[in-house]
Amino acid sequence: MPGTLIILGASARAAAFSALRAGFSPHCGDYFADADLRRRCPATPIRDYPNELAEVARNAPPGPWMYTGALENYPELIERICATRTLLGNRRECLAKVRDPWQTSAALAHAGLAAPPITASADGLPTDGSWLRKAFCSGGGAQVTAWNGGRDSTRPAESYYFQQRILGTPCAGVYVAAEGRAVLLGVSQQLIGESWTAARGFHYTGSIGPWRSPDVLDQFVRLGNALAAEFGLTGLFGVDAIFDGSTVWPIEVNPRFPASVEVLERALGFSVVGLHVAACQQGQLPAAAPQLTEQWAGKAIIWARRKTIVGDRFCAWADALNAGQPWPAVADIPSAGAQISAGSPITTVLGAGETEQEVWSQLQQRAAEVLKGCDQPATSGETDLPRE
């Protein structure tokens, strides 16, 4: 029977809403603790991220816990929390392997699957952007740059590795795994650095799906099975990839609740947290992947161009769009008066429709409304968004 579920991470909202749809009572700790999350369940804002998450876990009611991105970068913290509370997900030993690019590449090669070349040193690499410099500990593309021969004085060289850049369409598969097997739940296109969201560089800024090409889905199935068998992944995980027109090139494994999950949940009609709990507690997997429908869904994270103070009009606009709807049109809604620094996320807009283009249009329209309303100096004290 569903019960209390503790959800910890940089952003817990999507996982918490999925848990609520599955009948669980989530208690959350995350960096934002936005207003829409706090209206639905207890949520503690984390100022000293991620260290304060251990205290949130200690003070939460009895129940198991799960984590969202990018807590996989803090395996020692995960183990401290596991000392007093049962984890539904992947522990330190698994993380050490699956987050190691060399071990992941070797596992894929052993399974006869493609993987981009990687190297620990920039020596001899071209500086024309055909290689990427990636931090070992990062999330959402925040520490990914095209290699141009520069030097980052803020991090030691051993904090990074280099991966050959694959040109094509960014995409991601979502899986649930248990006992060395994985079931592909769906694939979506990833939105990376889209200018209409005010994102920069390689920042993840949303997803649209589900992807429907049988060949692409088949390649993702093989990827998930190879990774689950090699690393013993448990519960939800995701694989970020690039599709070059013929081959799916995996570029990163996310061994936790992936950001694109809620897009697939909406389009395909299932609750992923229920599947995650069943896999972790009983080793139970769905008999088959969710069936494709005619529905498309998407999300886009909108970023602040400048320092902004969230006003009452923004909150009222978001609440009006969401009123009476089973799925939000706007999520991750900050409280009125919240200050958002330039380059930080403001909110998430969501959409659904019978065609992919319809979803693109919804997201871009709502993104434009958010940016127009929030493109005010922080001293103005209020954003000016339209009401619908």
C-alpha positions as CSV (number, residue, x, y, z in Angstrom):
1,M,0.0,0.0,0.0
2,P,1.3,3.5,-0.8
3,G,2.5,5.4,2.2
4,T,5.0,8.1,3.1
5,L,7.8,8.7,0.6
6,I,10.7,11.1,1.3
7,I,11.9,12.8,-1.9
8,L,15.2,14.7,-1.8
9,G,17.2,16.5,-4.6
10,A,17.8,19.8,-6.3
11,S,14.2,19.8,-7.5
12,A,11.6,17.3,-6.0
13,R,8.4,18.7,-7.6
14,A,8.0,16.4,-10.6
15,A,8.7,13.3,-8.5
16,A,6.4,14.5,-5.8
17,F,3.5,15.1,-8.2
18,S,4.1,11.6,-9.7
19,A,4.1,10.2,-6.2
20,L,0.8,11.9,-5.4
21,R,-0.8,10.5,-8.5
22,A,0.3,7.1,-7.4
23,G,-1.3,7.6,-3.9
24,F,1.8,8.2,-1.9
25,S,2.3,11.0,0.7
26,P,5.5,12.7,-0.3
27,H,7.7,14.8,2.1
28,C,10.3,16.7,0.2
29,G,13.5,18.6,0.6
30,D,14.9,20.6,-2.3
31,Y,16.7,23.7,-3.3
32,F,13.6,25.6,-4.4
33,A,10.6,24.4,-2.4
34,D,8.4,26.3,-4.8
35,A,4.9,27.4,-4.0
36,D,3.0,24.8,-6.0
37,L,5.0,22.0,-4.4
38,R,4.3,23.4,-0.9
39,R,0.6,23.6,-1.6
40,R,0.5,19.9,-2.3
41,C,2.8,18.4,0.3
42,P,5.3,19.2,3.0
43,A,8.5,20.6,1.5
44,T,11.6,22.1,3.1
45,P,13.8,24.6,1.2
46,I,17.5,23.7,1.3
47,R,19.8,26.7,1.5
48,D,23.0,24.7,2.1
49,Y,22.6,22.2,-0.8
50,P,23.0,19.3,-0.5
51,N,24.3,19.1,3.1
52,E,21.0,20.1,4.7
53,L,19.2,17.2,3.0
54,A,20.6,14.8,5.7
55,E,18.8,16.9,8.3
56,V,15.6,16.9,6.4
57,A,15.8,13.1,6.2
58,R,16.4,12.8,9.9
59,N,13.4,15.0,10.7
60,A,11.0,13.4,8.2
61,P,8.3,10.9,9.2
62,P,9.0,7.2,8.9
63,G,9.2,5.9,5.4
64,P,11.6,5.1,2.5
65,W,13.3,7.7,0.5
66,M,14.4,8.4,-3.1
67,Y,16.5,11.0,-4.7
68,T,16.3,13.2,-7.8
69,G,19.0,15.0,-9.8
70,A,21.8,15.7,-9.2
71,L,22.2,13.9,-5.9
72,E,24.0,11.1,-7.6
73,N,27.0,13.3,-7.5
74,Y,27.1,13.0,-3.7
75,P,27.4,9.3,-2.9
76,E,28.8,9.8,0.6
77,L,25.7,11.9,1.5
78,I,23.5,9.2,0.1
79,E,25.2,6.6,2.3
80,R,24.8,8.8,5.4
81,I,21.0,9.0,4.8
82,C,20.9,5.3,4.1
83,A,22.2,4.6,7.6
84,T,18.9,5.6,9.0
85,R,16.4,5.3,6.2
86,T,15.7,2.7,3.4
87,L,16.7,4.0,0.0
88,L,14.6,3.2,-3.1
89,G,17.3,3.6,-5.7
90,N,20.9,3.2,-6.4
91,R,23.6,3.3,-3.7
92,R,27.2,4.3,-3.7
93,E,28.7,1.1,-5.1
94,C,26.5,1.3,-8.2
95,L,26.9,5.0,-8.6
96,A,30.7,4.7,-8.6
97,K,30.5,2.4,-11.6
98,V,27.7,3.7,-13.7
99,R,28.9,7.4,-13.3
100,D,32.4,6.4,-14.5
101,P,32.5,7.3,-18.2
102,W,35.2,4.6,-18.8
103,Q,33.3,1.8,-17.2
104,T,30.1,2.8,-19.0
105,S,31.8,3.0,-22.3
106,A,33.4,-0.4,-21.7
107,A,30.1,-2.0,-20.9
108,L,28.5,-0.5,-24.0
109,A,31.3,-1.7,-26.2
110,H,31.1,-5.2,-24.7
111,A,27.4,-5.2,-25.7
112,G,28.2,-4.1,-29.2
113,L,26.7,-0.7,-28.7
114,A,28.1,2.7,-29.9
115,A,29.6,5.2,-27.5
116,P,31.5,8.5,-28.2
117,P,35.2,8.4,-27.7
118,I,36.4,9.8,-24.4
119,T,39.8,10.9,-23.0
120,A,41.1,12.2,-19.7
121,S,43.5,14.7,-21.3
122,A,43.1,17.5,-23.8
123,D,46.5,16.9,-25.1
124,G,46.3,16.6,-28.9
125,L,42.6,17.3,-29.1
126,P,41.3,19.8,-31.7
127,T,40.1,23.1,-30.4
128,D,37.4,23.6,-33.0
129,G,34.4,22.6,-30.7
130,S,34.4,19.0,-32.0
131,W,35.1,17.8,-28.5
132,L,33.2,18.6,-25.2
133,R,34.7,19.2,-21.8
134,K,32.4,17.7,-19.2
135,A,32.6,17.8,-15.4
136,F,32.4,14.5,-13.6
137,C,30.1,16.0,-11.0
138,S,27.4,18.1,-12.7
139,G,23.8,18.0,-13.8
140,G,21.6,19.4,-16.5
141,G,24.4,20.3,-18.8
142,A,25.6,23.1,-16.5
143,Q,29.3,22.0,-16.6
144,V,29.5,21.1,-20.3
145,T,31.4,23.3,-22.8
146,A,32.7,23.0,-26.3
147,W,36.5,22.5,-26.0
148,N,38.3,25.5,-27.4
149,G,41.6,25.2,-25.6
150,G,40.8,27.5,-22.7
151,R,41.5,26.7,-19.0
152,D,39.0,26.8,-16.1
153,S,40.9,28.2,-13.1
154,T,38.0,27.4,-10.7
155,R,38.3,23.7,-11.0
156,P,41.3,21.3,-11.1
157,A,41.9,19.6,-14.4
158,E,41.0,16.2,-12.9
159,S,37.5,17.4,-12.4
160,Y,36.8,17.1,-16.1
161,Y,37.0,14.6,-18.9
162,F,36.6,15.1,-22.7
163,Q,34.0,13.4,-25.0
164,Q,33.8,13.6,-28.7
165,R,30.9,15.7,-29.8
166,I,28.2,13.9,-31.7
167,L,26.0,16.0,-34.0
168,G,22.3,15.2,-34.2
169,T,19.1,15.4,-32.1
170,P,19.4,15.2,-28.3
171,C,17.1,12.6,-26.8
172,A,16.7,10.6,-23.6
173,G,15.3,7.2,-22.6
174,V,13.6,6.5,-19.3
175,Y,13.7,3.0,-17.8
176,V,12.8,1.1,-14.7
177,A,15.1,-1.7,-13.7
178,A,15.4,-4.6,-11.3
179,E,17.5,-7.7,-10.9
180,G,19.6,-7.0,-14.0
181,R,16.7,-6.3,-16.3
182,A,15.3,-3.0,-17.6
183,V,12.0,-1.9,-19.2
184,L,12.1,1.1,-21.5
185,L,9.2,3.4,-20.5
186,G,9.7,5.8,-23.3
187,V,12.0,8.2,-25.2
188,S,11.7,11.9,-25.7
189,Q,13.5,14.6,-27.6
190,Q,15.6,16.9,-25.3
191,L,15.6,20.6,-25.5
192,I,19.2,21.9,-25.0
193,G,20.1,25.5,-24.8
194,E,17.0,26.7,-26.7
195,S,17.2,30.5,-27.0
196,W,13.4,30.9,-26.7
197,T,13.7,29.6,-23.1
198,A,16.6,32.0,-22.4
199,A,18.9,29.0,-21.7
200,R,22.6,29.1,-22.3
201,G,25.1,26.7,-23.6
202,F,24.3,23.1,-23.1
203,H,21.7,23.6,-20.3
204,Y,18.9,21.1,-20.3
205,T,15.8,23.1,-20.8
206,G,13.0,20.6,-21.5
207,S,11.6,17.6,-23.4
208,I,9.0,16.7,-26.0
209,G,7.8,13.2,-26.6
210,P,7.2,10.4,-26.9
211,W,9.7,9.5,-29.7
212,R,7.9,7.0,-32.0
213,S,10.6,5.6,-34.4
214,P,10.8,1.8,-33.9
215,D,14.5,1.7,-34.7
216,V,15.3,4.4,-32.2
217,L,13.2,2.6,-29.5
218,D,14.9,-0.7,-30.3
219,Q,18.3,0.8,-29.8
220,F,17.3,2.4,-26.5
221,V,15.9,-1.0,-25.3
222,R,19.3,-2.6,-26.0
223,L,21.1,0.2,-24.2
224,G,18.9,-0.1,-21.1
225,N,19.3,-3.9,-20.9
226,A,23.1,-3.7,-21.2
227,L,23.4,-1.1,-18.5
228,A,21.0,-2.8,-16.1
229,A,22.8,-6.1,-16.5
230,E,26.3,-4.7,-16.1
231,F,25.7,-2.3,-13.2
232,G,22.8,-3.8,-11.4
233,L,20.7,-0.6,-11.6
234,T,17.6,-0.5,-9.5
235,G,14.4,1.5,-10.1
236,L,14.3,4.5,-12.4
237,F,17.2,5.6,-14.5
238,G,17.7,7.6,-17.7
239,V,20.1,7.7,-20.6
240,D,20.9,10.9,-22.4
241,A,21.9,10.4,-26.0
242,I,22.3,11.9,-29.5
243,F,20.5,10.4,-32.5
244,D,22.6,11.1,-35.6
245,G,20.0,9.9,-38.1
246,S,20.9,6.2,-37.8
247,T,22.6,5.5,-34.5
248,V,21.7,6.4,-30.9
249,W,24.9,7.6,-29.1
250,P,24.6,7.4,-25.3
251,I,26.4,10.3,-23.7
252,E,25.5,10.0,-20.0
253,V,23.6,7.8,-17.6
254,N,21.4,9.3,-14.9
255,P,20.8,6.6,-12.2
256,R,17.8,8.3,-10.6
257,F,14.5,10.0,-11.4
258,P,15.1,11.7,-14.9
259,A,13.9,15.1,-15.7
260,S,11.9,14.0,-18.8
261,V,9.8,11.6,-16.9
262,E,6.7,13.8,-16.5
263,V,6.5,14.3,-20.2
264,L,6.2,10.5,-20.8
265,E,3.8,10.1,-17.9
266,R,1.4,12.6,-19.4
267,A,1.6,11.4,-22.9
268,L,1.5,7.7,-22.1
269,G,-0.7,7.7,-19.0
270,F,1.2,6.1,-16.2
271,S,2.7,7.0,-12.8
272,V,6.4,6.3,-12.8
273,V,6.9,6.6,-9.0
274,G,4.6,3.6,-8.5
275,L,6.8,1.6,-10.9
276,H,9.9,2.8,-9.2
277,V,8.7,1.7,-5.8
278,A,7.6,-1.7,-7.1
279,A,10.9,-2.3,-8.7
280,C,12.9,-1.3,-5.7
281,Q,10.8,-3.0,-3.0
282,Q,9.6,-6.2,-4.8
283,G,11.9,-6.4,-7.8
284,Q,8.7,-6.2,-9.9
285,L,8.8,-4.7,-13.4
286,P,5.9,-4.0,-15.8
287,A,5.2,-6.8,-18.2
288,A,5.7,-4.4,-21.2
289,A,6.4,-0.8,-22.0
290,P,3.5,1.6,-22.0
291,Q,1.7,1.7,-25.3
292,L,2.1,4.6,-27.5
293,T,-1.0,6.8,-27.9
294,E,-1.9,9.7,-30.1
295,Q,-0.9,12.2,-27.4
296,W,2.2,14.3,-27.3
297,A,3.5,16.2,-24.3
298,G,6.3,18.6,-23.4
299,K,7.9,20.8,-20.9
300,A,10.3,23.8,-21.0
301,I,12.3,25.3,-18.2
302,I,12.4,29.1,-18.5
303,W,15.5,31.0,-17.4
304,A,15.9,34.5,-16.1
305,R,17.7,36.9,-18.4
306,R,18.4,39.3,-15.5
307,K,17.8,39.4,-11.8
308,T,14.1,39.4,-11.2
309,I,11.6,39.7,-8.4
310,V,8.6,37.5,-8.8
311,G,5.4,39.5,-8.5
312,D,1.8,38.7,-7.5
313,R,0.7,39.0,-11.2
314,F,3.0,36.1,-12.2
315,C,1.6,33.9,-9.5
316,A,-2.0,34.8,-10.3
317,W,-1.4,34.1,-14.0
318,A,0.1,30.7,-13.3
319,D,-2.7,29.8,-10.9
320,A,-5.3,30.9,-13.5
321,L,-3.7,28.7,-16.2
322,N,-3.6,25.7,-13.8
323,A,-7.1,26.1,-12.4
324,G,-9.3,23.0,-12.8
325,Q,-6.7,21.2,-14.9
326,P,-5.5,17.6,-14.1
327,W,-2.0,18.5,-15.3
328,P,-0.3,21.9,-14.7
329,A,0.4,24.3,-17.6
330,V,2.9,26.1,-15.3
331,A,4.9,24.3,-12.6
332,D,7.8,25.0,-10.3
333,I,6.1,28.3,-9.4
334,P,8.1,30.5,-7.1
335,S,6.5,32.5,-4.3
336,A,5.6,36.1,-4.8
337,G,8.6,38.2,-3.8
338,A,11.2,35.5,-4.6
339,Q,14.4,36.9,-6.1
340,I,15.7,35.0,-9.1
341,S,19.3,35.7,-10.2
342,A,20.2,36.0,-13.9
343,G,20.8,32.6,-15.5
344,S,18.7,30.8,-12.9
345,P,15.4,29.0,-13.7
346,I,12.2,30.9,-13.2
347,T,9.5,28.3,-13.8
348,T,8.5,25.4,-16.0
349,V,5.8,25.5,-18.7
350,L,4.1,22.4,-19.9
351,G,1.8,21.4,-22.7
352,A,0.1,18.6,-24.5
353,G,-1.7,18.0,-27.8
354,E,-2.4,15.7,-30.6
355,T,0.6,16.7,-32.7
356,E,4.2,17.5,-31.9
357,Q,3.9,20.9,-33.5
358,E,1.0,21.8,-31.3
359,V,3.1,21.1,-28.2
360,W,6.0,23.1,-29.5
361,S,3.7,26.1,-30.1
362,Q,2.2,25.9,-26.6
363,L,5.6,25.8,-25.0
364,Q,7.0,28.6,-27.0
365,Q,3.9,30.8,-26.4
366,R,4.0,30.3,-22.7
367,A,7.7,30.8,-22.6
368,A,7.3,34.1,-24.3
369,E,4.7,35.2,-21.8
370,V,6.9,34.2,-18.9
371,L,9.9,36.0,-20.3
372,K,7.9,39.1,-21.2
373,G,6.4,39.3,-17.8
374,C,9.7,38.6,-16.0
375,D,12.0,40.8,-18.1
376,Q,11.7,43.6,-15.6
377,P,14.4,45.0,-13.3
378,A,14.5,43.5,-9.9
379,T,13.7,46.9,-8.4
380,S,10.3,47.0,-10.2
381,G,9.0,44.5,-7.6
382,E,6.4,42.9,-9.8
383,T,6.3,40.9,-13.0
384,D,3.6,41.7,-15.5
385,L,2.2,38.6,-17.1
386,P,-1.0,38.4,-19.0
387,R,-4.0,36.7,-17.5
388,E,-5.9,33.9,-19.4
